[in-house]
């Protein structure tokens, strides 16, 4: 699928049908998608690829669609992002289904002769500004899509540099002071932690924990310190919620945080960091009405800090 | 007295060296855990795509470069596919 998408500029949009500023391309897709309402029907298995007809689109729908636009913004092809039973070969994976739809669109655009060199991995940054990048993974073996890592980037402020300044003595650091970094540690799928009224995803409201910042020797021309401790993250919602149920206290999860910081000789300000978060996310299994404790891990790294 | 000072200096040097050596395994272990937890290029394959932050910017670039756009439309009040949150 990554290879199939190489010729494309890729972007995303989210919103609702009654939004006042629906982009033209989204209007085109949704006019067709919702033209005859939501009418799921059984489908017939097909052995070879054929683009989905408008009738098929109406049969089963997810809340994610992929639209292919030509360079002038015209919708050339669109499809539901989730393959449903009866669509294409029975054993076809979601990736193969998506690649098939993209390849069909590419053939409509006469782009097949374009070079398909796969780009190197380019992770988000802040255009050269010093930042912390958090790569977070929920290791949910029942939902493979949730295993895909998230990548968030936040700037490093002067206050954070002062907070973590070099010291020859160990000291305590309040994890709340690093909220802008640590609040990025949450699972990829936010749909289960959304406000039922506003439909907005709950944000991390508080980060708590007493961390110790301890000298850790040196490596080459750098002095080292390790920041370590247990942190607790609490979001804006209640622990157990639904359309008609708001109670049972705040929703929290915790884990162990360890960050190695490097300080150049003669400077109290860190020039680079590498760290990990290793915790447990209590995911509610609505089908069985039980909690599943799933490993939630994050790698934390500095970028554009001269190290 | 001089011998006592020398002994103290040696002892202090030894303790300092021991402390530095003692922290080295912690540093190595932390870096090893970072290497283990950090996703590899295969897991980060979506960042091999040419992502643009907004549909408007993507369409401006498409016109300039004469390239098509792949637009992911999410029917929700949340969802940031570029970061992976949906």
Interface residues (C-beta under 8 A of the other chain):
Chain A: X2 X5 X6 X7 X8 X9 X10 X11 X12 X13 X14 X15 X16 X17 X23 X25 X26 X29 X30 X63 X64 X65 X66 X67 X68 X69 X70 X71 X72 X73 X76 X81 X102 X105 X109 X111 X118 X119 X120 X121 X122 X123 X124 X135 X137 X148 X149 X150 X151 X152 X186 X188 X189 X190 X191 X194 X198 X199 X200 X201 X214 X215 X216 X217 X218 X219 X224 X226 X258 X260 X274 X275 X276 X278 X297 X298 X299 X300 X301
Chain B: X19 X20 X21 X23 X24 X26 X27 X30 X31 X33 X34 X37 X38 X39 X41 X43 X44 X45 X46 X47 X48 X49 X50 X51 X52 X53 X54 X55 X56 X57 X58 X59 X61 X62 X63 X65 X66 X67 X68 X69 X70 X71 X72 X73 X74 X75 X76 X77 X78 X79 X80 X81 X82 X83 X84 X85 X86
